[in-house]
């Protein structure tokens, strides 16, 4: 499977949005593969990790985020499950789970319901090691400022705005993955 063939079905490969998406997803893929290389004991499927990392944000074009050239009608928090629906239609249900489960550090059904989020009311937390690695790696890169990896302090501050449990989970992943 060539992830870029799927991306190009939904994105104009000469658009600014395509460039933003591909840069970000390559950064996430590279970091995810570095983690897998550093930790062979995890037994992560590196081919799947690469493909899923490249496709994890395929749903962003459906959302309204003008700062990254997205002019869709959905809220940005919806991009994960929307991308999941795309990949399911394309015949990649396992890759679809990565899309659905990478938002924040994953969304529990309780968290979704408590905040009345505009996403399906089901558990969307990363389960497999590949899902966890991609979710973690994703937090290090901004689509609006792709030049450098984000410092940990900035990531923790952003996660802390939502919930302290997110900070604790990220710290535990740092210990595990770094």
N, C-alpha and C positions, 0 to 999 in steps of 0.2 A: 504494500500500500504506500502510495506517495501522498503524504499529507498536503503537499502544495497543490496537487490536482484537485483535492477537495476544497481547499481554501479558494482556489481560482474559480470554482463554480459559483462562489458567493461574493467574491471581491474582485474588482477591476485591478489587475496586477500593475497598472500604471498609476493607481490612485495613491494619495497621501495616506489614506486609511490602511491600505494594503501594506505600505512601507512600515507604518507604526505597528501594525499587528505582527508582521514577520520579524521585525527587530526584537520586539518584546518576547515573542514566543521562542525565538532562537536563544535569547538570553536565558530564559527559564529552562529550556531544554539543555543548554550547556551546563548550567548549575546542577540540574537534576542528575545529569550523567556524571558529573564530578563527584557528587555524593554517592552514587551507585558504585563508582570506581573505588572510592575511599572505603566503602563498606561492603565488600563482597559477601559478608555474612548475612546481609539482608536478602540475598538471592533475587534482587530486583531484575525484572525482564528489561534489559537495556533497549531493545528494539521498540518494545511497547512504550517504554518511558519516553524515548525520543519522539515517537509518533504522537502520543497523547499530549506531551508538552507543547508540541507544535500546533496542536488543534484545540487546546484547552479554552481559548478565548474566541472561538469561531463565531459565537453568538453576539459579539459586541455591536456589529453593524445594525442590529435590530433595536438598539437602545439610543436614548437621547443623551449624548455626551459630546457636545460640539467641540470641546477643548481637545478631543482626540479624533475629530472628523467623523463622529457617529451622529447621524441625524434620524434615527428611528423613533418609534413612538413609545417604547418601553423604558422603564426605569433601569438604570445601570445594574442594580442588584439582580435583575432578571437575566442577565446575559449567560449565567451558568446553565440554568435549566433550558433556556432557549437554544443554546449551543448543543445541549444534550439531545434535544428533539431533532436538531439537524443531523447529528451523527447517528442517531437511531434510524432515521429515514435513509441514511447513506449505508446502513448495514454494519455499523460499528458500535454495538451496545456497550462494550467494555470501555472504549474510548469516551463514550457519552457519559459514563459515570464520573470520569475525571472532570469533565466540564461542569457537571451538576454539583460536584462535591468540593470544588476548589474556592468557592466564594468565601471571603474572609478566611477563617481556618476551618470552614465547614459550618453549616447551619443545622442546628438540631431542630426537630419539629417543635419542641417547647419554645425555643428562642424565636422561631418564625411566628408562632401563634401569639406569644407574649407581645411581640412588636407589630403584629398584624402586617407582616411583610407581604408584598405582592408576588409571592412565589408559591408553588404548590405546598400544601401543608403536609410534608413528609420529612423524614430525616434525610439530610443531605450533608453528612459528615464523611470525610475520607476514611475508608476502611482498609484497602490494600496498601501495601508498602509503597507502590508506585503512586497511588493517589495522594498519600501523605507527603512523599518527597516533592511532587509537583506543586502541591498546595504550599508547602514550605518555601520552595525555590521561587515561586511566583511573588512572594511578598518582598523580595529584594529588588524588584524592578518596576519602575513607573513607566506607563505608556506616554505620559505627557513630558517626562524628562528622562529619556532613555540613556543619557550619556554615561552614567555611573551606577554602580550597585548602591542601593540605599543603605545608610548606616543603621545598625541594629537599633540605636536609640530612637531614630525616626520611625522605624517599624513598630517598636513597642509603644511609642506615643500614639500612633494612629490606631493600633489595636486596642489600647487602653480607653480610647474614646467610646468604644462599643461595650466593652465588658472586661473586667480584670481577669476573668477565666481565660480569655483569649491571650492575654499576656503570659499567663502561667503555661498554657499549652505551647505557645511559641518558644518560651524558654526551655521547656522540656524537649522540644524538637531540636533546638540548638544543641543541647547536650548530646542528644542521640545522633544527629546528622553531621555535626562539625568535628 
